[in-house]
Amino acid sequence: MSIQEILESAGLPAQRGVYTGRDKPDAYYTFLRLLGTPAVNADDEEKERREMYRVTLFHKGDFEAQPDSSE
């Protein structure tokens, strides 16, 4: 599952870098990969990979005032 799919599963659109959708929604995510390096190497072969992303939530209103949909 990609980072974009994970973010969009929360119910908001997501896009890498800058949101370029024609009509920007009231709320959306942007994400940017900061780090993508091998985390575990063995016998000169990559066994595990570590990635770090910066995720930003943009919201036109007061997102703290919105009810929590997980309740």
C-alpha positions in Angstrom: 0.0 0.0 0.0 1.4 3.4 -0.9 1.6 6.4 1.3 -0.9 8.2 -0.9 -3.4 5.3 -0.5 -2.9 5.3 3.3 -3.5 9.0 3.6 -6.6 8.9 1.3 -8.1 6.1 3.4 -8.6 8.8 6.0 -11.2 10.4 3.6 -9.2 13.3 2.2 -7.3 13.6 -1.1 -3.5 13.4 -1.0 -0.8 14.4 -3.5 3.0 14.3 -3.5 4.7 17.7 -3.3 2.3 20.5 -4.1 -1.5 19.9 -4.6 -2.3 20.7 -8.2 -5.9 19.6 -8.4 -8.1 21.8 -10.5 -10.5 22.6 -7.7 -8.7 22.5 -4.3 -10.9 20.8 -1.7 -11.5 22.4 1.8 -9.0 19.9 3.2 -6.2 17.8 1.7 -2.8 16.2 2.4 0.5 16.7 0.7 3.5 14.5 1.3 7.2 14.5 0.5 9.7 11.7 1.0 12.6 12.9 3.1 14.6 9.7 3.4 14.7 6.4 1.7 17.7 4.3 2.8 18.4 0.7 3.5 17.8 -0.1 7.2 19.2 -3.6 7.3 21.9 -5.0 5.0 23.2 -8.6 5.1 25.7 -10.2 2.7 25.9 -7.0 0.6 22.1 -7.2 0.0 19.4 -4.9 1.2 17.0 -6.8 3.4 14.8 -4.0 4.9 14.2 -0.4 3.8 13.4 2.6 5.9 11.5 5.6 4.5 10.5 8.9 6.2 7.9 11.2 4.9 6.7 14.7 5.8 2.9 14.9 5.7 1.1 18.2 5.8 -2.6 18.7 6.3 -4.0 21.8 4.7 -7.5 22.9 5.8 -9.4 26.1 4.9 -11.4 26.1 8.2 -10.9 25.3 11.8 -10.1 21.6 11.7 -10.0 21.4 15.5 -13.6 22.5 15.7 -14.7 19.6 13.5 -16.1 16.5 15.2 -13.9 13.5 15.4 -15.4 11.0 12.9 -13.7 8.0 14.7 -16.0 8.3 17.7 
